[in-house]
Amino acid sequence: MDVSMAHGTRDESKTYLVVSHCNNLAIRLLAKSIENQRGVSCTAISRDDLFCDQIQDDLVLINVLDFSTPEMERLLGRVQENMPLCRVILVNADRGDNIFFLLNWPVVKGVIYQQDNDALISKALDVVCKGRSWFPRSYMDYLVRHRKTPTRCGHVFESLTSRERQMLDHVVRGMSNHEIADALCLSTHTVKAHLQSLYRKVGVKNRVGVMRWVHENHLEESGE
């Protein structure tokens, strides 16, 4: 069963469906279904078109079937940094996949599963458009469990060098190796070396692991 959490009300806005290929029949049908649910136009756009000046305080639906987990992390990182006022709903999610770490991004206000019927989708869209959040009950249970038993990682964070902390910050922002290299005036080879050292210290294998580590230890909330 899905539940909503109140955050205040917001005005009606435009709706955008973020996909990898806009001219796909399945995408057109999905956009049409969303239009019927909301009663407003739903425009399918690519991830690059998402970051234009006109899209700010709007409803953004991201089709999770079109992106890998690392791509989703990078995309949400960019949205969080550049469009913090928009409301994101992850659509076409699979209940068998663990996407809770994606829901931890503040811009993400809800998730719609492949198995959800039209009535449930309509309610989810209505709830989010009114300024509340639409998350599965299992996610709420997950949050409660992690609030009761937070992981202590202060010693790990303190062990990071200043350069590794920069890497951590840039990874959380969703930046690629090339973007990090340009920002810090380093070679991509040096960036990879620092990232590998960061992965080793926090006990993960890749960027997705870093993001999970940050969210599970609430580092984005503590200001570290």
N, C-alpha and C positions, 0 to 999 in steps of 0.2 A: 504494500500500500504506500502511496506517495503522500507526502505532507508538504505544507507551505509554511514559511516563516515570514512574519511581517517585518518590513523595513521602511514603510512609508509609501506614499503614492507618487506616480509620475504621469506626465502627460502622454497622450498617444504619439507614436513616432513611426518612422518608416521601418520596414522589415527587409533584411537582406539575408540571403542564403549563400553561405560561403562553400564553394565546391572546387574541385580540381578541373572539371570540364563542364562548362555552362550549357552546352548544347546536347546534353545527354537526355534521352527520353525519360528515364527514371527521374532525373532531376527536375524536368519540366512538370512531371506529374506530382512530385513532392512539393514544388513551389505552388502549383495550382491548389493542392490540398490545403496548404498553409493559408493561401489567400482565402479559400472558402471558410477556414476556421476563424480567421481574424477579420475578414471583410475588408481588407486593405491589400494593396499591391505588394507582392513578395518578389524581389529582384534577385536572380541568381548571379553571383559575381565570383571572380577568382580571388585568391588570397592577396594578390598584389593590388587589385582594385579596392580591397577593403580599406587600405590605408590612404584614403584621399580625404581632403579637408571637409567634404560634405558629410561624411559619416562620423558622427561623434556621439550624440545622445540618442542612439537608435537601438532597435532590437536586431541582434546579429545571431543567426542560426548557423552553426558550423556542422557540416555533415561529416561525422567522425569516420564514416566508411571510406572517405576519400583521402585520408591522411594517416601516416604511420604515427606511432606514439611519439617518437622524437620530433616529428613535424608538428604534431599537436602542441607539444611543449613549447617549441619555438614560436608558433603562431600565437598561442595564448600569452606568451611573454611579451611579444610585440604589441598585442592588443592592450595588455595591462599598462604598458609604458606609454603608448601613444593615444589610446582611446579609453581612459579609465572610467568615463561616464557612461559608456555603452553597456547594454545588458546582453550577455551571451548565453545561449541555450545550446547544449550539445544534442544533436538529433541523430537518430538511427543508431544509437548505442546498443550494444548487446549486453543483456543482463548477466551473461556468463563472464564478461570481462571485468577486471578490477580497474575502474577509472576514477576511484576516489581521489587520487592525488591530483587529477585534472580539476576536480570540483573545488579544490582548495584555492584556486585562483580567484581573487575577489571579484573579477568581472564576470565570472561564471555564475549565473543565477538559477540555472536549472538543467535538467537532463530529460530527454524524451527517448524512450527505448523503441526498438523495432517492433516489439510486441504490443505497444500501447495502441488502444483503439481510438477512433476519432473523438469520442467523448472525452477521453482522458487527455488527448493532445489539446483539444479546445480549452479544457480547464487549465492545463499547464501554461498555455500561451496567455490566457486571461490573467492568471495569477501573477506571472512575471511582468506583464504589461502594466499591472497595477502597483508595481514596485516591490513585490515580494519574491521569495525564492521557492523553487520547486525541486526538491531533492527526494530521493528514495529514503524510506525509513531506515534501511540498512546503513545508509551514509550517516544518518543521525546517530545510530548506535556506534558506528565507527568513531565519530567525533567524541562521544561520551567516553568510550574506552580509552582514547588517547589523552583526554583531559585528566582522567583518573590516574593514568600511568604514563606520564610524559617521560621521554628518554632523556637521560642526562648526557649532554654532549659537550659541556663547556670546556673540558680538557682537550677534546679533539679540536674544537674551534681555536682555542688558544695556541695549539701546536702549529697552526697554519702560518706560513710566512706571509708578509704583506703582499707579495706577488700572487700567492695562492688565494688570498682573500679577494684580490682583484678578479682572479679567474672565477671564483665562486660567484661574485656579484654579477659578472658578465654572463655567466651561464644561466643564472636565475632570470636575467633580462632576455634570455632567448637568443643571444648573439652567437653567430657562427665563428669558427676558428679564424677565418679571414677578417671578420668584423672586429674580433678581439685584437688581432694582430695590428690592424689599422689604428684602433683606438689607443693602443699602448705602444705603438711604434716598435713592434717586435716582428720577428719572422714567424711564419706559421709553424715552423719546426720547433721554435722555442715555446710557442703557445702550447703545442702538443705535449712537450716535455713537462711544462708546469701543470697541465691538466692531468697527466698521468700521475704526477706526484700528489695532486689533490685527490684523485680517485683512490689512490692507495691509502691516504691518511684517513679518509672518511669511510673506507671499507666498501666502495662501490666499484662498478666496472665501466660505467658510462655516464653521459649527461642525465639520462632518465633517472639513474640511481642517485645522482647528486640532487635532483629536484625532489625526489622522494625523501631524501635525508633532510633537506631543508624544511620541507613541509611537516614531516613527522616530528621534527624537533622544534617547530615553531620559530625558526630563526627569522622568518620574514616578519613576524609579529614583535619580536624582541628588539629589533633594530640593530642586531649584530650583523 
